[in-house]
Amino acid sequence: MRAIRHRRRSIPALAALAAAAVAAPVLLTATPAAAHPREGRLAKELVEEVTARGAYRHLARFQQIADANGGNRAAGTPGHAASAAYVHDTLKKAGYQVSYQDFDIHEAHTKTERTTVLGAGGRELATAAFTFTKSTPAGGLAAPLALARVDETPGCTADDYQPGAFTGKIALVKRGACTFVEKQRAAAAAGAVGVIVYNHSGTTPVRGGFSSPDEGIIPSAGITLADGEALTAAAARGEVSVRLDLDQEHLKKTTRNVIAETRGGRSDRVVSLGAHLDSVPEGPGINDNGSGSAGLLEVALKLADEGANKKGKGPANKVRFAWWSAEELGLLGSEHYVAQLSEKQKKDIALYLNFDMIASPNPVQFVYDGDDSDKTGAGAGPAGSAQIEALINGFLDKKGKPHEGSDFDGRSDYGPFIANGIPAGGTFTGAEGVKTAEQAGRYGGTAGAPYDPNYHGAGDNLKNLDLKVFDTNLDVIAHAVGTYAESLRSLGK
């Protein structure tokens, strides 16, 4: 799962989707398709056959690949290429129609990332250059700080920047509410020559970024909450100047998605599932997102064992699995895939299920909030998303597993599908968020600690897993695949 820097759906876009959902016929009243002879049986069989032990062998393979390739499986690296080949070849042997989808990406190499407070009592601050930031001039950029207003949407809109106060200065902005792209653009429009974003929690600098070098308008970096608050307090008493020194190189590379689909099933009723296969450069990415990748791979193999690719035995609907690349760089793989689809091909996708981080070591069982019943964040998904959430919640309820909603916040590969009106859902078990005492009471684990303390780090390895919650989420995938492969009646199709 990527850090928060993707473009969220705008309020107008959400309103348009909602209006479309209202204007469209109520799907649940549509005449349902006839039941498939195996409806219900396939889901039950897949749930019985899929196990965490079976999927663990794929995780072990991803770890071996990372160990042999500099400790990671990042997009555009040999580690990712080997991971993609493993998934591709395994599925081809199982009888799937498998293909690669190549596309170009950019890779950022940071040489210098430094913020220095100038003047008496000056000091150097822990700094993280934003991915695809514009570099400062040689020797750094020295300028006074100007404070963006801190409100519910800090530094997100023009009215957070006092007219004339930011010209030629470095904007200091608090993290939250909108993307780093939006903060940077607003600061640049106000005349700022650089932007520093300070964290809203924790003790580490903000690690943000943009989807490509083209989005880097002015030098941009992150600092810690404590340093941001200290600078804010000092600037309120008088002028504070800093030197921002960023040097980052951007290289063009090619990477690839892996797409596999059943040989049979209706191609105008595609059941689509995805997980990103790339890790961050800092680690092997076994939970993020080896777990989702391994889960899809194991379910796909069990589906093949059930005759999915044999003539006359396949499911009623075509099932398409995808392993995305460059999710960590900005959902680039899934965005590229959806952008290449014709309007008919988009309409042929009945739903999309996303599984990104499903074995977090201090987990909470999150289910994407398709109906916006939690009333937080981006709102409901396209029509059908509520029914997907209900299917998953109902399955977890029958298993006696607690669960709670998670906002469609744009951090994973459901984003491009939702933006094109395709109903979506799925699960995840938490990233850098902190487990509450109430959640610890429901799920166990440690309150006050991150769901994944090794998120985006070198410690995201085979030891960084909760195999019990992994097993639960494998069952969720199996149940959803088995259900939708044979029938879309719960979606009114």
N, C-alpha and C positions, 0 to 999 in steps of 0.2 A: 504494500500500500504506500502510495506516494505521500510526501509531505504536502501540506495544503498550499498549493500555488496554482491550481487549475482554475480556469474560468468557470465560475458557477453559472447556472441558468439564471438569466435576469428575471425580474418580477414580471415584465411584459411577456416573456417567453412562457413563464409558468401560467400566467393568466390565459394566454392563448391555448395552452394545452388543456387547462381546466374548461375553457369555453368549448373547445372541441369535444371534450368528454361529455359535456352537458348537451351539446347539439347533436351528438351522435345517438343512434338508437341504443337503448339500454341493453347491453350485451347479455345480461343474465336472463332476459326475457326472450332471447332468440331461440329458435327451434334447435335443440342440440343435435349433434351428429349421432348416428346410431352407435351403440356401444360396440367396441371391438370385443371379439370373443375372449381375449386374454385380459380385458380391462380389470385392473386391480391385482391380478396374479403376478404380472411382471414386476410391479413395484414391490410386492411382498418378497419375491424371489431375489431381487437385487439387494434389498435391505439385509436379507439373510446371508447373502454371499459376500458382500463387501465388508472388509474388516480393516482396522487400523494396522494390524500386523501385515496384511497384504500390501497396503499402501506404503508402509514404512520402507519397503525395499526400494521404492522410487526415491524417497527422501535420502536414503543411504547413497543411492547413485548420484543424486544432485550434490551431496556432500563430497563424494569422491571427485566429481568433476571440478568443483570449486577448489578442492585441495590441490588438484593437478594444474590449476590455471590461475595462480596468483591469489587464491582465497576468495574469489567472487565469481558470479555468473551475470555480470552486468551487460546490458545491451551493447552490442558492437564489439564484444570481447570474445576470445576463444572459449571462455567458460559458458557464455550464453549459446554460442554456436554448437557446442557439444551437447548442451542440454536440449536444444531444439532437435538435434539429430537423434538423440535418445528417444524423445517423445515421438518423432516422426517415424522412426524405424520400428518402434514397438507397436504402434498402431497399424502400420502397413502390414506387419506380420499377422495382425489380428483381423485383417480383411477390410479395413476402412479405406475409403477414398481419401487420400491424404495429400496435401499440397503445402508448399512454402509460399509465403507472400513477402517478398522483399520490399524494403523501403529505406530511405535515407534518414539518418539522424545526425545530430551534432553532439559532440562530447566536449565537456568543459574540463580544462586542467588549470587549477588555481596555483599560481606561483607565489603570490603575495596576498595576504589578507590581514590588514592591520588598521586599528583605529587608535590614535594617540590624542589624549587631551592636552592642549597646549597651555602654556603659561605656568604661573606658580602652582605647585602641587600637581603638575601634569603627570599623567600615567598612561600606560598602554592597556587597552581593553581587549578582552577575549572577543574575537571577531570571526564571523563566517561569511565569506563572500557569497552572494547569491549566484546560483547556477545561471550561466549565460548573462552575467552582468557586463556592463560596459566597464572597461578598465579606466582607472584614473591616469592622468599624465604621469610621466616618470617622476619619481620623488614624492608622489601623492598629491592630494587635493586638500588644501588648507582653507577653511572658511568658518564663519560663525555658525552656530546652530540656530535653527528656527523651529519652534515647537508646533506640531500639528495638534489640533484640538482633540482631546480624548473624550469621546462620547460613545454611543452605542455602535457607531460605525467609524472608529478612529482612523482619520487620514484617508477615508475612502472617497469623499466627495469634495467638490470645490469649496464649499463653505467651511471645511475644516482647516482652510489655509487663508489667513488674513491677507487681504489684497496688499501687495507691495512688500510684505514682510519677509518673503522667501526668496526674493530675487538675489541671485548670487550666493545663496546660503545652502547649507546642508540641512535637509528636513529630518527631524527626529520624530518618528511615528511609532505608536504602539501597535502591536500585532492584534489581529482579530477582525471578524465580521466580513471582510472582503479579501480578495486575492492580493498577492504581492504585486501582480501586474497592475491592478487598479490603484493600489497605493502609490506605486512608482509613477504612473501616468498623471495622477492628481498632483503629486509633488512637482513633477516636471512642468506641468501646465501652470503652476503657481510661480515658476521661475527658479525652483531649486536646482542646484548643480549636482546634487547627490542626495541619497536618502539612506538613513540608518533606521532600521526597524528593531525595536526592543521587544523582548518576549513578554507574554502575558502570564507565564507561570514557569516553574522549574528554575534550574540553575545554569542552564546551558544557553549559548547564543541561538537566536533564530536561524534555522537552516532553511532558507527559502530559495526561490528561483523562478525562472520563466521557462516556457516551453521551447524556445529557440533563441539564438543570438539576436534575431530581429526584434524581439520584445525588450531587449535591454537598452533602454533609452538613456539613462544616467547611471553612474556608478551606484551600486546598491549592495548593502550588507546587513547582517544581523548581529545584535549584541544581547546580553542577558537582561532579564528583568531588573536585577539589582543595579546594574550599570545604567540602564535606561532611566530608572527612577532617580538615581543620583544625579545624572545629567539634567533631568527635568527640574529637579529642585535647585541645582546650581544656576541654571539658565533663568529661572524665575527671579533670582537675586541680581542677575547682571549678565552681560554677554559672556558666552563660553564658546571658544573656538576649538576645533578639532582638525586633525589631519587624517583623512581617509586615504589609505594606500591599497589599491586593488590592482592586481595584474593577473589576468586570466586569458588562456589560449583556448580557442574554439576550433575543433577538428570535425570534419565531415566523415561519417562512416555509414556502412550499410548493415542493417539487421533484418530479422525476419520473424513473422508470425508463423505458427503452425496451425493449419485448419484440417480437421478430420470430420467426415460425415458418414452416416450409414449409407449403404448402397441402395437400400429401399426406403419406402415411406414417402408420403406425399410431400413434394417439394414446394407446395404452396402453403404448407403448415409446418414450418421449420421450428423445432425446439432447439434453441441456441443456448449454449453455456460457455463461460469463459473464465480464465484465470491468468494472471500475468506470470510469465516464466522468468523474467529478469529479476536480478537482485540489485541492490545498490553496490557501488564499488567498494564500500567499506566492509562487506562481509558476504558469506555464502548464501544468505537469504533462505534459510530452511523453513522458518515459519512464514516469512514475508518474501516470496510467496511460494516456496516449495510446497507448503502444505496444501494450498488450493490446487496447485498444478498436479501434485501427486494424487489428490483426491479425485480430480476429474479423470486422470489417466486410469486409475484403478476401476472407477465406475464404468468407463468406456470399455475396458477389457472384459469386465463381467457382463456388460451388455452384449458384447460380441460372443461370449460363451453361450448366451441365451439365443443365439442365432440371428442377431441383428443384421448380419451381412450375408445371410444365406437366402437364396431365392425362395420366396413363399413363406419364410419364417420371420421376416423382418417386422419391425413395429409399424403401426398405421401411419405415423408421422415421421418425417426425416429428422434425425437428431444430429446436430452439428456442434462439435466441440472445438474450442479455440484456445490456444496458448499464446497470449499477447507478449510482444516485446516492447521495451521502452515505456512501460507504464510509469516507471520511476522517473522518467524524464518529462512526463506530462501527458500520460494516456495516449502516447503517440501511435502505438500499434493498433489499438481499438479505434482511434479516430481515423487512421488511415483506412482500416477495413471498412468502416461504415461509409466513409466518403467515396469509396470505390463502388458502392452498391448502386444499382439503378433504383428508381422509385418502386418498381414492381418487386425487386429483390428485397427491399426494405419491408414492403407490405407482406411479403411471404414469410417473414420472421414473426411467428406467433408470440414469442416472448423471449426474454433474455434473462439468464440466471448467472449471477456473479459470485465467485468464491475467492476472497482475498484475505489471507490470514485466518485460518480456522483451527489453529492448534496453539494459541498463545499460552504461555506458561502460568499466567495469573489471570485466567479467562473470565469473561462474561459472555453469555450466549446472546449475541445481537442478531436481530432479524430486521432487514431493511423495511422501513415504515412506509409501505406502499399506499396506505390510505390517509396518511398524515394524522393519525389518531393522537400522536404525541404533541402535535401542534408546535413543532420546533423546526427551525431551519428552512429548507428549500421547498417544502410543501409535498403534496402527494405526487406519485408517479403517474404516467399515462394510464388511461383506462385499462383495467386488467391487473394493474400492480397490486391493488387491494386484495384481489382474489389469490394472487401468488403469495402474498404475506399470510393470508388466511390458511392456505394449504400448508405452509411451513409451520405456522403456529399450531395448527390442529395436530400435525404429526408430532411435534414436540410435546404437546399436552398429553397425547396418548402414551408417550414414553415417560411421562412424569418429569420432564426436563424443564426447569424454569427458563424464561427468556424475556427479553425486552426489546423495544424498538430502537432502531438506529436511523438517523436522518440520511436522506440522499444528499450528502454534502459535496459531491463532485470529486471525491478523493480516489475513486477507483473506476474500473472500466465499464460500469453501467452507464456512465455519463453520456457518451456519444449515442447510445441506444435510446435513452430517455429523451435526449434532445431531438430525436427523430420520431418521437411518438410511440416507441416500442415499449410495451409493458415490461417491467423488470422487477427483480427481487433477488434474494440470496441471503447469505449469512456471513458474519465474521465474528471474531472473538476478542478484538481489541488491539490497539497499537500503543501509542505513547500516552494515551489517556490514563488517568489515575482512578483506581478502584475505590469506590466509596465504602463506608462502613456497612451501609445497607446492602450493597452488592456482595460484600464479603460474607454477610450473613446468609445470603441466598445461594451463592455459588461456591463458598469457601474461598481459600486464598488469602491474600494479604491486603488489608485496607491501607490506603495511603501510598501504595506502590503502583507503578505502571502495569497495565495489562501485559505488556511485553517489555521488560526492562532492557532487553537487547535489541529493541527496535532500531533498524538501520545501523546496526553495529556488527563488529567482528564476532560477537558472542551469539549471533543468530545462527546456531549450529544444531546438530542433532540432540544436544542436551537442552535446547531451548524450546521444548515441546511439552504440551499436556496431551498425552495420547488418549485419555478418556474423552476429552472434549473433541479431539480429532475424530474419534470413532463416532461420536454423536453427529458431527457434521457430515461425515461420510454417509451416514444413514439418511440425512436430510437430502443430500445430492441424489443418492440411489432412489429414494422415494419419489422425488420430484421428476427425475428422468423416467422412471418406470410409469409414473402416472401420466405425464404429458406425452410420452412417446406413443401411448395407446389411446389417449383421449384428451381433448381440449374442452370437454363439456363444462368443466368448472369455470372456464373463461367465456362460456357461451358460444363456442365455435364448433 
